[in-house]
Amino acid sequence: MKFLSILLLGLLPVAYGYRCENLPGLVDGPHKGLPTRFVVLSRALRVGDIIVIKGKVANGTVPFKRSTVDLLVGTKPVYYKTVSTLHLTAQFDLNKTFIGDYQPNPRQENRQDALIPLVFNDDIFTLRIVVEADGYSISKDKVFLHKLKYFKENYSTVQTIYLQNFDFYTECVIDCNEEKKCPTTGGGELTIILGNRVYREIDGKCPE
């Protein structure tokens, strides 16, 4: 019996699931000079999933200093031609944080759901997005910002996170060969963490 217990404990990291790899490289985005990444998830989002983004706004000068997060439909999105179920932008030129979504249109205009004071600066932050049945709950550094209700599309076809002008090369670097974290299974939800130079998916809820 003791041998079986030890064996099961040894298999625990495999049982709960853990994916860790370097963040994808930078690509040319829709806005010249702003570093862009497309992070493709292992599956589409589900209710209960948590997205954690840990980094800081990259360099830039007004009016071009801004950072953007989009939750895009599919695994091969084309920006401005693909639905974004969440579009969040820190606009330093306007001193505002824009939250909305996007349906492809000739003028490439986003639908605005909230326009709040700028909540980003040059410091490292933690942005947290919780996937709920009726919308995304968004908070920054444990302060609630907004609940974005789903418009025409919801979370169920989202499988790509778009990141524009974020710096993830912080002093603390995650080694993907390290001991796996948060070995707690849940109801099939994922904790998705982008930060410290890596992208991690953890089965269950991880209190980042």
C-alpha positions as CSV (number, residue, x, y, z in Angstrom):
1,M,0.0,0.0,0.0
2,K,2.8,2.4,0.9
3,F,4.5,1.6,-2.4
4,L,1.3,2.4,-4.3
5,S,0.9,5.7,-2.5
6,I,4.4,6.7,-3.4
7,L,3.8,5.7,-7.0
8,L,0.7,7.8,-7.2
9,L,2.4,10.8,-5.7
10,G,5.1,10.4,-8.2
11,L,2.6,10.5,-11.0
12,L,0.7,13.5,-9.7
13,P,2.3,16.1,-11.9
14,V,1.3,14.2,-15.0
15,A,-2.2,13.6,-13.6
16,Y,-3.1,17.3,-13.2
17,G,-1.4,18.5,-16.3
18,Y,1.2,21.2,-16.8
19,R,2.5,22.9,-19.9
20,C,5.4,25.3,-19.8
21,E,7.3,26.8,-22.8
22,N,9.0,30.0,-23.8
23,L,6.7,32.7,-25.0
24,P,6.4,32.8,-28.8
25,G,8.7,35.2,-30.6
26,L,7.8,38.7,-31.6
27,V,6.1,39.3,-35.0
28,D,5.1,42.3,-37.1
29,G,1.7,43.5,-35.8
30,P,-0.8,45.9,-37.2
31,H,0.9,48.9,-35.6
32,K,4.4,49.7,-36.7
33,G,7.1,49.6,-34.0
34,L,4.9,47.9,-31.3
35,P,6.1,44.4,-30.5
36,T,3.4,41.8,-31.0
37,R,2.8,38.1,-29.9
38,F,0.1,35.6,-30.8
39,V,-0.2,32.9,-28.1
40,V,-2.2,29.9,-29.2
41,L,-3.9,27.9,-26.4
42,S,-4.1,24.1,-26.3
43,R,-7.9,24.4,-26.5
44,A,-10.6,26.9,-26.7
45,L,-11.6,28.8,-23.5
46,R,-14.1,27.4,-21.1
47,V,-16.0,28.8,-18.2
48,G,-13.8,28.8,-15.1
49,D,-10.6,29.4,-17.0
50,I,-8.3,32.1,-15.7
51,I,-5.9,34.1,-17.8
52,V,-3.0,35.8,-15.8
53,I,-0.7,38.3,-17.6
54,K,2.3,39.4,-15.7
55,G,4.6,42.0,-17.2
56,K,4.9,45.7,-17.9
57,V,4.1,48.0,-20.8
58,A,7.1,48.1,-23.2
59,N,8.9,51.2,-24.3
60,G,7.3,53.8,-26.4
61,T,6.5,57.5,-26.5
62,V,3.1,59.2,-26.7
63,P,1.1,59.1,-28.9
64,F,2.4,55.6,-29.8
65,K,2.8,54.3,-26.3
66,R,0.0,51.8,-25.7
67,S,-0.5,48.2,-25.0
68,T,-3.3,45.8,-26.1
69,V,-4.7,42.4,-25.1
70,D,-7.2,40.7,-27.4
71,L,-8.9,37.3,-27.0
72,L,-9.2,36.2,-30.7
73,V,-11.3,33.5,-32.2
74,G,-9.5,30.5,-33.7
75,T,-5.9,29.4,-33.9
76,K,-4.8,31.4,-37.0
77,P,-6.3,34.8,-36.5
78,V,-5.6,37.8,-38.8
79,Y,-5.8,41.0,-36.9
80,Y,-8.7,43.3,-38.0
81,K,-10.2,40.3,-39.9
82,T,-10.9,38.1,-36.9
83,V,-13.4,38.5,-34.1
84,S,-12.0,39.7,-30.8
85,T,-14.3,38.8,-27.9
86,L,-12.2,41.1,-25.6
87,H,-10.2,44.1,-26.7
88,L,-8.4,46.0,-23.9
89,T,-6.0,48.8,-24.6
90,A,-4.0,51.1,-22.3
91,Q,-3.9,54.4,-24.3
92,F,-1.2,56.6,-22.8
93,D,-2.0,59.5,-25.3
94,L,-5.6,59.7,-23.9
95,N,-4.7,58.7,-20.4
96,K,-7.5,56.1,-20.6
97,T,-8.1,52.3,-20.5
98,F,-10.4,51.1,-23.3
99,I,-12.3,47.9,-22.9
100,G,-14.6,46.4,-25.6
101,D,-14.6,43.9,-28.4
102,Y,-14.3,43.7,-32.1
103,Q,-16.3,42.5,-35.1
104,P,-14.6,42.9,-38.5
105,N,-15.7,46.1,-40.2
106,P,-14.5,48.3,-43.0
107,R,-13.4,51.1,-40.6
108,Q,-11.6,48.7,-38.3
109,E,-13.4,50.2,-35.3
110,N,-13.8,48.5,-31.9
111,R,-17.0,48.4,-30.0
112,Q,-16.5,50.4,-26.7
113,D,-18.0,48.9,-23.6
114,A,-16.0,50.9,-21.0
115,L,-13.6,53.8,-21.0
116,I,-11.9,54.3,-17.6
117,P,-8.9,56.2,-16.3
118,L,-5.5,54.8,-17.3
119,V,-4.6,52.1,-14.8
120,F,-1.2,51.2,-16.3
121,N,2.2,52.9,-15.8
122,D,5.8,51.7,-16.2
123,D,5.6,49.3,-13.3
124,I,5.2,45.5,-13.4
125,F,1.5,44.6,-13.2
126,T,-0.7,41.5,-13.0
127,L,-3.8,41.5,-15.2
128,R,-6.3,38.8,-14.4
129,I,-9.2,37.7,-16.7
130,V,-11.7,35.2,-15.5
131,V,-13.9,33.4,-18.0
132,E,-17.5,33.4,-16.8
133,A,-20.7,32.2,-18.3
134,D,-21.9,35.6,-19.3
135,G,-18.7,37.6,-19.7
136,Y,-15.1,38.3,-18.7
137,S,-14.3,39.7,-15.3
138,I,-11.2,41.8,-15.5
139,S,-8.9,43.0,-12.7
140,K,-5.5,44.5,-12.4
141,D,-3.3,44.0,-9.3
142,K,-6.3,42.5,-7.4
143,V,-8.5,45.6,-8.2
144,F,-11.6,44.9,-10.2
145,L,-11.8,46.9,-13.4
146,H,-14.8,45.8,-15.5
147,K,-17.2,43.0,-16.4
148,L,-17.4,42.7,-20.2
149,K,-20.6,40.9,-21.2
150,Y,-20.4,38.8,-24.4
151,F,-21.7,40.5,-27.5
152,K,-22.1,38.4,-30.6
153,E,-19.5,35.8,-29.8
154,N,-18.5,34.3,-26.5
155,Y,-15.5,32.5,-25.0
156,S,-16.2,29.2,-26.6
157,T,-14.3,29.7,-29.9
158,V,-11.4,31.8,-28.5
159,Q,-8.1,30.0,-28.7
160,T,-5.5,32.8,-29.3
161,I,-4.3,35.6,-27.0
162,Y,-2.9,38.6,-28.8
163,L,-0.4,40.8,-26.9
164,Q,0.9,44.1,-28.2
165,N,3.7,46.1,-26.6
166,F,4.2,44.1,-23.4
167,D,7.6,43.4,-21.8
168,F,7.8,40.0,-20.2
169,Y,11.6,40.0,-19.7
170,T,11.5,40.7,-16.0
171,E,14.3,39.9,-13.6
172,C,12.5,36.8,-12.3
173,V,12.7,34.0,-15.0
174,I,10.7,30.8,-14.8
175,D,12.6,27.6,-15.6
176,C,10.2,25.2,-17.3
177,N,12.1,22.3,-15.8
178,E,11.3,23.5,-12.3
179,E,8.9,21.7,-9.9
180,K,5.4,22.0,-11.3
181,K,3.0,24.3,-9.5
182,C,-0.6,24.0,-8.1
183,P,-1.2,20.3,-8.4
184,T,-4.9,20.7,-7.8
185,T,-7.4,19.3,-10.3
186,G,-10.7,21.1,-10.8
187,G,-13.7,20.9,-13.1
188,G,-11.6,20.9,-16.3
189,E,-10.6,24.6,-16.1
190,L,-7.2,26.0,-16.9
191,T,-5.0,28.6,-15.3
192,I,-3.2,30.3,-18.2
193,I,-0.2,32.3,-17.1
194,L,1.9,34.6,-19.3
195,G,4.9,36.1,-17.6
196,N,8.5,35.8,-16.6
197,R,9.4,35.0,-20.2
198,V,7.2,31.8,-20.4
199,Y,3.7,30.6,-21.1
200,R,2.2,28.1,-18.7
201,E,-1.1,26.1,-18.7
202,I,-2.0,24.5,-15.4
203,D,-5.0,22.2,-14.9
204,G,-7.2,23.6,-12.2
205,K,-7.0,26.9,-10.4
206,C,-3.7,28.4,-9.5
207,P,-3.6,31.4,-7.2
208,E,-1.2,33.6,-9.1
